Amino acid sequence: MIQVEVAYARPDRQEIVPVNVPEGTTALEAAKLSGISDIFPEIDPDTIDMGVFGKVIKDPAAHELREGDRVELYRPLKIDPKQARLNRAKKKDQAQ
């Protein structure tokens, strides 16, 4: 068995759930075993984007975890980052 953590955060609340899993467990399996979707019902482990320590995982169902890994579940972006930068730049120009 190895210990990993599954983390999710909203602006109002965050949780990091420690989970003991067998070696060879994938990120997707750990997310499901953690029960984090019981805490945050809006999470669908099968479709949510995931990463380990800030690095995005392309295929969570195939990514095997190691001792101490933290699986992070990512909320969808509300606005494209490029558009957000453009909006900030326009706002800054108007303020001057």
MODELLER restraints for C-alpha pairs under 7 A, 6 or more apart:
rsr = mdl.restraints
at = mdl.atoms
rsr.add(forms.Gaussian(group=physical.xy_distance, feature=features.Distance(at['CA:1:A'], at['CA:20:A']), mean=6.17, stdev=0.5))
rsr.add(forms.Gaussian(group=physical.xy_distance, feature=features.Distance(at['CA:1:A'], at['CA:21:A']), mean=5.38, stdev=0.5))
rsr.add(forms.Gaussian(group=physical.xy_distance, feature=features.Distance(at['CA:1:A'], at['CA:22:A']), mean=4.38, stdev=0.5))
rsr.add(forms.Gaussian(group=physical.xy_distance, feature=features.Distance(at['CA:1:A'], at['CA:23:A']), mean=5.71, stdev=0.5))
rsr.add(forms.Gaussian(group=physical.xy_distance, feature=features.Distance(at['CA:2:A'], at['CA:20:A']), mean=5.55, stdev=0.5))
rsr.add(forms.Gaussian(group=physical.xy_distance, feature=features.Distance(at['CA:2:A'], at['CA:21:A']), mean=5.48, stdev=0.5))
rsr.add(forms.Gaussian(group=physical.xy_distance, feature=features.Distance(at['CA:2:A'], at['CA:22:A']), mean=6.07, stdev=0.5))
rsr.add(forms.Gaussian(group=physical.xy_distance, feature=features.Distance(at['CA:2:A'], at['CA:23:A']), mean=6.09, stdev=0.5))
rsr.add(forms.Gaussian(group=physical.xy_distance, feature=features.Distance(at['CA:2:A'], at['CA:67:A']), mean=5.08, stdev=0.5))
rsr.add(forms.Gaussian(group=physical.xy_distance, feature=features.Distance(at['CA:3:A'], at['CA:18:A']), mean=6.88, stdev=0.5))
rsr.add(forms.Gaussian(group=physical.xy_distance, feature=features.Distance(at['CA:3:A'], at['CA:19:A']), mean=5.67, stdev=0.5))
rsr.add(forms.Gaussian(group=physical.xy_distance, feature=features.Distance(at['CA:3:A'], at['CA:20:A']), mean=4.46, stdev=0.5))
rsr.add(forms.Gaussian(group=physical.xy_distance, feature=features.Distance(at['CA:3:A'], at['CA:21:A']), mean=6.32, stdev=0.5))
rsr.add(forms.Gaussian(group=physical.xy_distance, feature=features.Distance(at['CA:3:A'], at['CA:67:A']), mean=5.56, stdev=0.5))
rsr.add(forms.Gaussian(group=physical.xy_distance, feature=features.Distance(at['CA:3:A'], at['CA:68:A']), mean=5.71, stdev=0.5))
rsr.add(forms.Gaussian(group=physical.xy_distance, feature=features.Distance(at['CA:4:A'], at['CA:18:A']), mean=5.87, stdev=0.5))
rsr.add(forms.Gaussian(group=physical.xy_distance, feature=features.Distance(at['CA:4:A'], at['CA:19:A']), mean=5.42, stdev=0.5))
rsr.add(forms.Gaussian(group=physical.xy_distance, feature=features.Distance(at['CA:4:A'], at['CA:20:A']), mean=6.41, stdev=0.5))
rsr.add(forms.Gaussian(group=physical.xy_distance, feature=features.Distance(at['CA:4:A'], at['CA:67:A']), mean=6.10, stdev=0.5))
rsr.add(forms.Gaussian(group=physical.xy_distance, feature=features.Distance(at['CA:4:A'], at['CA:68:A']), mean=4.84, stdev=0.5))
rsr.add(forms.Gaussian(group=physical.xy_distance, feature=features.Distance(at['CA:4:A'], at['CA:69:A']), mean=5.04, stdev=0.5))
rsr.add(forms.Gaussian(group=physical.xy_distance, feature=features.Distance(at['CA:4:A'], at['CA:70:A']), mean=5.78, stdev=0.5))
rsr.add(forms.Gaussian(group=physical.xy_distance, feature=features.Distance(at['CA:5:A'], at['CA:16:A']), mean=6.23, stdev=0.5))
rsr.add(forms.Gaussian(group=physical.xy_distance, feature=features.Distance(at['CA:5:A'], at['CA:17:A']), mean=5.37, stdev=0.5))
rsr.add(forms.Gaussian(group=physical.xy_distance, feature=features.Distance(at['CA:5:A'], at['CA:18:A']), mean=4.35, stdev=0.5))
rsr.add(forms.Gaussian(group=physical.xy_distance, feature=features.Distance(at['CA:5:A'], at['CA:19:A']), mean=5.81, stdev=0.5))
rsr.add(forms.Gaussian(group=physical.xy_distance, feature=features.Distance(at['CA:5:A'], at['CA:69:A']), mean=6.39, stdev=0.5))
rsr.add(forms.Gaussian(group=physical.xy_distance, feature=features.Distance(at['CA:5:A'], at['CA:70:A']), mean=4.53, stdev=0.5))
rsr.add(forms.Gaussian(group=physical.xy_distance, feature=features.Distance(at['CA:5:A'], at['CA:71:A']), mean=6.02, stdev=0.5))
rsr.add(forms.Gaussian(group=physical.xy_distance, feature=features.Distance(at['CA:6:A'], at['CA:16:A']), mean=5.57, stdev=0.5))
rsr.add(forms.Gaussian(group=physical.xy_distance, feature=features.Distance(at['CA:6:A'], at['CA:17:A']), mean=5.13, stdev=0.5))
rsr.add(forms.Gaussian(group=physical.xy_distance, feature=features.Distance(at['CA:6:A'], at['CA:18:A']), mean=6.49, stdev=0.5))
rsr.add(forms.Gaussian(group=physical.xy_distance, feature=features.Distance(at['CA:6:A'], at['CA:31:A']), mean=6.12, stdev=0.5))
rsr.add(forms.Gaussian(group=physical.xy_distance, feature=features.Distance(at['CA:6:A'], at['CA:34:A']), mean=6.69, stdev=0.5))
rsr.add(forms.Gaussian(group=physical.xy_distance, feature=features.Distance(at['CA:6:A'], at['CA:70:A']), mean=5.67, stdev=0.5))
rsr.add(forms.Gaussian(group=physical.xy_distance, feature=features.Distance(at['CA:6:A'], at['CA:71:A']), mean=4.67, stdev=0.5))
rsr.add(forms.Gaussian(group=physical.xy_distance, feature=features.Distance(at['CA:6:A'], at['CA:72:A']), mean=5.95, stdev=0.5))
rsr.add(forms.Gaussian(group=physical.xy_distance, feature=features.Distance(at['CA:7:A'], at['CA:15:A']), mean=5.68, stdev=0.5))
rsr.add(forms.Gaussian(group=physical.xy_distance, feature=features.Distance(at['CA:7:A'], at['CA:16:A']), mean=4.28, stdev=0.5))
rsr.add(forms.Gaussian(group=physical.xy_distance, feature=features.Distance(at['CA:7:A'], at['CA:17:A']), mean=6.29, stdev=0.5))
rsr.add(forms.Gaussian(group=physical.xy_distance, feature=features.Distance(at['CA:7:A'], at['CA:70:A']), mean=6.90, stdev=0.5))
rsr.add(forms.Gaussian(group=physical.xy_distance, feature=features.Distance(at['CA:7:A'], at['CA:71:A']), mean=6.06, stdev=0.5))
rsr.add(forms.Gaussian(group=physical.xy_distance, feature=features.Distance(at['CA:7:A'], at['CA:72:A']), mean=4.79, stdev=0.5))
rsr.add(forms.Gaussian(group=physical.xy_distance, feature=features.Distance(at['CA:7:A'], at['CA:73:A']), mean=6.18, stdev=0.5))
rsr.add(forms.Gaussian(group=physical.xy_distance, feature=features.Distance(at['CA:8:A'], at['CA:14:A']), mean=5.75, stdev=0.5))
rsr.add(forms.Gaussian(group=physical.xy_distance, feature=features.Distance(at['CA:8:A'], at['CA:15:A']), mean=5.67, stdev=0.5))
rsr.add(forms.Gaussian(group=physical.xy_distance, feature=features.Distance(at['CA:8:A'], at['CA:16:A']), mean=6.70, stdev=0.5))
rsr.add(forms.Gaussian(group=physical.xy_distance, feature=features.Distance(at['CA:8:A'], at['CA:72:A']), mean=6.03, stdev=0.5))
rsr.add(forms.Gaussian(group=physical.xy_distance, feature=features.Distance(at['CA:8:A'], at['CA:73:A']), mean=5.21, stdev=0.5))
rsr.add(forms.Gaussian(group=physical.xy_distance, feature=features.Distance(at['CA:8:A'], at['CA:74:A']), mean=6.91, stdev=0.5))
rsr.add(forms.Gaussian(group=physical.xy_distance, feature=features.Distance(at['CA:9:A'], at['CA:15:A']), mean=6.36, stdev=0.5))
rsr.add(forms.Gaussian(group=physical.xy_distance, feature=features.Distance(at['CA:17:A'], at['CA:34:A']), mean=6.43, stdev=0.5))
rsr.add(forms.Gaussian(group=physical.xy_distance, feature=features.Distance(at['CA:19:A'], at['CA:34:A']), mean=5.91, stdev=0.5))
rsr.add(forms.Gaussian(group=physical.xy_distance, feature=features.Distance(at['CA:24:A'], at['CA:64:A']), mean=5.44, stdev=0.5))
rsr.add(forms.Gaussian(group=physical.xy_distance, feature=features.Distance(at['CA:24:A'], at['CA:65:A']), mean=6.61, stdev=0.5))
rsr.add(forms.Gaussian(group=physical.xy_distance, feature=features.Distance(at['CA:25:A'], at['CA:64:A']), mean=5.54, stdev=0.5))
rsr.add(forms.Gaussian(group=physical.xy_distance, feature=features.Distance(at['CA:25:A'], at['CA:65:A']), mean=6.04, stdev=0.5))
rsr.add(forms.Gaussian(group=physical.xy_distance, feature=features.Distance(at['CA:26:A'], at['CA:60:A']), mean=6.56, stdev=0.5))
rsr.add(forms.Gaussian(group=physical.xy_distance, feature=features.Distance(at['CA:26:A'], at['CA:61:A']), mean=5.78, stdev=0.5))
rsr.add(forms.Gaussian(group=physical.xy_distance, feature=features.Distance(at['CA:26:A'], at['CA:62:A']), mean=6.00, stdev=0.5))
rsr.add(forms.Gaussian(group=physical.xy_distance, feature=features.Distance(at['CA:26:A'], at['CA:63:A']), mean=5.11, stdev=0.5))
rsr.add(forms.Gaussian(group=physical.xy_distance, feature=features.Distance(at['CA:26:A'], at['CA:64:A']), mean=4.24, stdev=0.5))
rsr.add(forms.Gaussian(group=physical.xy_distance, feature=features.Distance(at['CA:26:A'], at['CA:65:A']), mean=5.67, stdev=0.5))
rsr.add(forms.Gaussian(group=physical.xy_distance, feature=features.Distance(at['CA:27:A'], at['CA:60:A']), mean=5.07, stdev=0.5))
rsr.add(forms.Gaussian(group=physical.xy_distance, feature=features.Distance(at['CA:27:A'], at['CA:61:A']), mean=6.37, stdev=0.5))
rsr.add(forms.Gaussian(group=physical.xy_distance, feature=features.Distance(at['CA:27:A'], at['CA:63:A']), mean=5.84, stdev=0.5))
rsr.add(forms.Gaussian(group=physical.xy_distance, feature=features.Distance(at['CA:27:A'], at['CA:64:A']), mean=6.40, stdev=0.5))
rsr.add(forms.Gaussian(group=physical.xy_distance, feature=features.Distance(at['CA:27:A'], at['CA:65:A']), mean=6.27, stdev=0.5))
rsr.add(forms.Gaussian(group=physical.xy_distance, feature=features.Distance(at['CA:27:A'], at['CA:71:A']), mean=6.38, stdev=0.5))
rsr.add(forms.Gaussian(group=physical.xy_distance, feature=features.Distance(at['CA:28:A'], at['CA:45:A']), mean=6.56, stdev=0.5))
rsr.add(forms.Gaussian(group=physical.xy_distance, feature=features.Distance(at['CA:28:A'], at['CA:60:A']), mean=5.08, stdev=0.5))
rsr.add(forms.Gaussian(group=physical.xy_distance, feature=features.Distance(at['CA:28:A'], at['CA:61:A']), mean=5.06, stdev=0.5))
rsr.add(forms.Gaussian(group=physical.xy_distance, feature=features.Distance(at['CA:31:A'], at['CA:45:A']), mean=6.42, stdev=0.5))
rsr.add(forms.Gaussian(group=physical.xy_distance, feature=features.Distance(at['CA:32:A'], at['CA:45:A']), mean=6.49, stdev=0.5))
rsr.add(forms.Gaussian(group=physical.xy_distance, feature=features.Distance(at['CA:37:A'], at['CA:43:A']), mean=5.33, stdev=0.5))
rsr.add(forms.Gaussian(group=physical.xy_distance, feature=features.Distance(at['CA:37:A'], at['CA:44:A']), mean=6.99, stdev=0.5))
rsr.add(forms.Gaussian(group=physical.xy_distance, feature=features.Distance(at['CA:48:A'], at['CA:73:A']), mean=6.61, stdev=0.5))
rsr.add(forms.Gaussian(group=physical.xy_distance, feature=features.Distance(at['CA:48:A'], at['CA:74:A']), mean=6.65, stdev=0.5))
rsr.add(forms.Gaussian(group=physical.xy_distance, feature=features.Distance(at['CA:49:A'], at['CA:73:A']), mean=5.99, stdev=0.5))
rsr.add(forms.Gaussian(group=physical.xy_distance, feature=features.Distance(at['CA:49:A'], at['CA:74:A']), mean=5.32, stdev=0.5))
rsr.add(forms.Gaussian(group=physical.xy_distance, feature=features.Distance(at['CA:50:A'], at['CA:56:A']), mean=5.95, stdev=0.5))
rsr.add(forms.Gaussian(group=physical.xy_distance, feature=features.Distance(at['CA:50:A'], at['CA:57:A']), mean=5.76, stdev=0.5))
rsr.add(forms.Gaussian(group=physical.xy_distance, feature=features.Distance(at['CA:50:A'], at['CA:60:A']), mean=6.70, stdev=0.5))
rsr.add(forms.Gaussian(group=physical.xy_distance, feature=features.Distance(at['CA:50:A'], at['CA:71:A']), mean=6.74, stdev=0.5))
rsr.add(forms.Gaussian(group=physical.xy_distance, feature=features.Distance(at['CA:50:A'], at['CA:72:A']), mean=5.47, stdev=0.5))
rsr.add(forms.Gaussian(group=physical.xy_distance, feature=features.Distance(at['CA:50:A'], at['CA:73:A']), mean=4.62, stdev=0.5))
rsr.add(forms.Gaussian(group=physical.xy_distance, feature=features.Distance(at['CA:50:A'], at['CA:74:A']), mean=5.83, stdev=0.5))
rsr.add(forms.Gaussian(group=physical.xy_distance, feature=features.Distance(at['CA:51:A'], at['CA:57:A']), mean=4.84, stdev=0.5))
rsr.add(forms.Gaussian(group=physical.xy_distance, feature=features.Distance(at['CA:51:A'], at['CA:71:A']), mean=5.77, stdev=0.5))
rsr.add(forms.Gaussian(group=physical.xy_distance, feature=features.Distance(at['CA:51:A'], at['CA:72:A']), mean=5.11, stdev=0.5))
rsr.add(forms.Gaussian(group=physical.xy_distance, feature=features.Distance(at['CA:51:A'], at['CA:73:A']), mean=6.67, stdev=0.5))
rsr.add(forms.Gaussian(group=physical.xy_distance, feature=features.Distance(at['CA:52:A'], at['CA:69:A']), mean=6.52, stdev=0.5))
rsr.add(forms.Gaussian(group=physical.xy_distance, feature=features.Distance(at['CA:52:A'], at['CA:70:A']), mean=5.50, stdev=0.5))
rsr.add(forms.Gaussian(group=physical.xy_distance, feature=features.Distance(at['CA:52:A'], at['CA:71:A']), mean=4.75, stdev=0.5))
rsr.add(forms.Gaussian(group=physical.xy_distance, feature=features.Distance(at['CA:52:A'], at['CA:72:A']), mean=5.89, stdev=0.5))
rsr.add(forms.Gaussian(group=physical.xy_distance, feature=features.Distance(at['CA:53:A'], at['CA:70:A']), mean=5.88, stdev=0.5))
rsr.add(forms.Gaussian(group=physical.xy_distance, feature=features.Distance(at['CA:53:A'], at['CA:71:A']), mean=6.96, stdev=0.5))
